[in-house]
């Protein structure tokens, strides 16, 4: 019997137009059936968005790359590391969770002011 292990993917992107950098650690979501969690860590002066994706799914690196690149270009995130723990989320859910995570992060920052 072959054991199935998790697949770890790494991506780096530069946004076409940069927004304010992320400056606090943040956690959003829960790993569950068909869902994912996002951990956000600032990376000062990296001038790029890095992603570490841990997923049980193999063979979809090109899909992850397209979804993440689109997110970076649209959101303008940079100087940041996103750790994504995936449990079979669809590309639409991945995109939704990423946008929700930066939205919640922005709201949390405003509460702290």
N, C-alpha and C positions, 0 to 999 in steps of 0.2 A: 504494500500500500504506500502510495506517495503522499507525503504531507504537503499541504498547501501553505506557502508562506506569504508574508506581505511583500509587496513590491514597493520600493522607495524610488521616487523620481525627483530630480533636481532641475530647476529652471531658473534663468535670470533674464530680466527684461529691463529696458530703459523706456520710460514713458516719453511720448512725443511732446507733451506739455506737462511740466511738473506743477503739482499742487503743494500745499503746505506739507512738510514731512510729518510722519507719525512719531510722537515722542514719548509714548508710554506703552508698556506691555498690556495686552488685552486678550481675553478669551471669549469666544462666542460659539455657541452650538453644542451639540451632544452627538457623540458617535452612536448611531443606532441604525436600525434597519433602513437602508436606502438614504441615509443622511450623512452628515459630516460635522466635524468641529474645526474651528479656525483659531490658531494661536498667532498673535501678532507681536513681533519684537522689533523695536527700533534698531537700525544699524546706521549710525551716524556716518555721514560722508561717503556712503557707498554709491550714491547717485543712481541706484537701481533697485528694482524690486526682485527679491529672491523668494523662491518657493521650494519647500520640501514637502512632497506629497507622499503619504503612506496609504496604500490602497491594496485591497485583495485582488483587484482586477489587473490583468496583464494585457498587453497588446493595444492599449489605447493612449499611448504617449502622445501621439499626434493630436488627438482630441484635447487632451489636457493642455498641450502647448497653445492651441488655438484659443481655447476658452480663457486661459490665463493671460495671454498676450492682449486679447481684446479688453479684458478687465483693466490691465495696466494702462493701456492707451486711453481708455475712457475715463478712468478714475484719476490718473496722474500720480499714483502712489510711487514713492521712491524712498530710499534710505530705510528699507524695511525688509524683514524676513517674515514670510507667512509660512507657518507649519500647518498643513492640512492633514487631518486624520479622516480618511474616507471610508465609508461602509456602503459602497455601491451606489453612490449618488449619481444621478443623471447629469449631463452637462448643464441643463437648465437649473437644477438645484445647486450645482457648484457655483454658477454665476450669481444666483440669488443669495446664497449664503455669504459670498464674498462681499457683495454690496451691502447686505445687512450688517456684516461685521464692521465695516468702516462707518456705516451710519450709526450704529450703537456706540462705537468708539468716539465719534464726534459728539454724540449726546452725552456720553460719560465725561468727556472733557469739559463741556459747557456746565455740567452740574458741579464740577470741581472749582469753577471760577468764583 
